[in-house]
Amino acid sequence: EQTMDREIDGIPTATYLWQNRLVVPFLKIDRGFEDEVDGCQVLKAMPYLDTLLARAAKAGIYGSKERSVISAANAKGIQAVVDQQFAVGQQVLAHGLMPILEPEVTISIADKAEAEDLLQKALLAGLDALPAGQQVMLKLSLPTVANFYAPLVDHPKVLKVVALSGG
């Protein structure tokens, strides 16, 4: 957020990054997680979000990212994460920015494949519910099974799927 408000060589950072370095500027909008419930951590409340997104749009930021954590294959917890990710994504879209929904599955959990299955189903339902003409990006942990997220990659309401580097 502070970087967004700065300049490089007298040029706003987002403008400089895109025009001079071909780096697409994204803004991390979350400020941490709630305590774990049902094996998952949703984002802390963001009462400041509309003000921040308006600033980001004015500053030339392309989109946002907001990370939640899935630490168990718990359908209720995963649905809560996905519901919140899409709700925040709708707020981001309303400001003309591209949301990166980031429901991270912890890679060391014993029931990772089951968590991924629940996540994929919840994400597909959320994507199908998006209004026509809207798209989001997804940032996901590498799946246990190769090409498991292909249906998400191929979904018309997904601009891109990118991989988490850690987890």
N, C-alpha and C positions, 0 to 999 in steps of 0.2 A: 504494500500500500504506500509506503514512504517512497519507494522507487517511482511509482506512478506520478508522484507530485514533484519529482526532480527533473532536471534538464541535463543533457549531455551536449557540450559545445553550443549552448544557447538554444537547443532544440528540445521540446518536450520528449521525455524518455520513450514513450510509446511510438511517437513519430520517428524518432531517431532509430530505434530498434528495427522498425519495419523498413523505412526508406534506405537506411545506410547498412544494415546488417541482415535484412530479410528474415528477421526474427519476429514471429507473430506474438504480440503481447497479450498475455493472460494475467489475471489477478486472482490470487488466493483470497477467498472471501470468508472462509470459516475461521473461527477462533477457538478451536478445540472441540472436545466431545463431552457429552453427558456421561455419567457413570454407566457401566455396562448393565443392560437389562436384556433378558432373553438371548444372551450370548452375543449381543451387538451393542455398538456405541453410535448413537445418532449425534448430530451436530448440536452444539449449544445454541440457544436462541440467538437470533441475529436481528434485534430491533433496529439496528443501524443500517440494515441492508439496502433499502431503497435509496437512501442518501449516498451510500458508497457506490452503488451501481450507477447512479446519475453522474457522479464524479468520474467514474471509470469511462462511461460513454463519452463524456465531454473531453476526456483526456486521450481518446483514441484507442482505448483498450479493446481488443477483439472479443475477449470472453473471460470466463471465470472458471475456477475449479474449487471444489468443496469435497473433502474426503470424510467418509464414514468408515467404520471398521466392523467387519463380520468375523466373529471368533468362534462361532458354532453354527451347525446346520439346524437352526431353529427357525421354523417358518414364520412365526409371529415376529421375531426380531428382525429377520431379513425383510419382511414386508414393511415394517416400520422404517427401516433404512431406505428402502426403495421409494416408499411414499414420500418421505422427507426430501430425498434427492430430487424427485420430480417436482415437488412443490417449490423448492428453491430454484430449480431449473426454469419453471414458469415465471418466477420473479425476474430472473436474469433475462429471459427472452423478452419480457415486457419492456425492458430497457434497451432492446436492440442488440444485445450481446449474445454470444454463443456459450452456453453452459457445458462444462465437462462434468458429467456426473461420475462420481468416483466412490463406488461402494467396494472398498477393498476387502478381499477375503484373505485372512491371515494364512500364509502359506504353510505354517507348521502345524495346523490343527489336524486332528486324526480324521475328522469327517469332512475334509475339504471338498471332495468330489460331490458329496451330498449337498453341501452348502452352495457349490457352484450350480448345481441343478436347480435348487430353489431360487437362487439369484437369477438365473437365466429366465425362468418362467415368470418371475415378478417383473423383470426388466421388459420382457416382450409384451406383457399386459400393459405396462406403463407406456411403452412406445405406441402400442395400438390405440391408447386413449389420448395421445397427443392430438391437438387440432391439426387439420390438414394444413400443409405448408410449413409446419414447424419441424425443426431438426435439433438434435442434441449430439454431443460427443460423449463417448464412454471411455473411462480409464479403468482398466480391469487388471486384476492379478492374472498372471499366466495360468491357464487352466491345467488341470491334471491330465485331461485327454486333449490331444492335438486337435485343433479346429473345432473345439467344442462351442466356441462363441461365433462360429460362422453365421448362424441365423441372425445374430445381432449385427455383424458386419454387413450382411446383405439387406438389412431392414431399411426401407426407404426413409424412415425418420431418423436415421443415424448418419451423421456426416462422416465421422471417423470413429474407429475404435483404436485406442492406443494402450500400450502395456505399461503396467506399473513396473518399476525397476526393482522394487524391494518387496516388502510385505512380511 
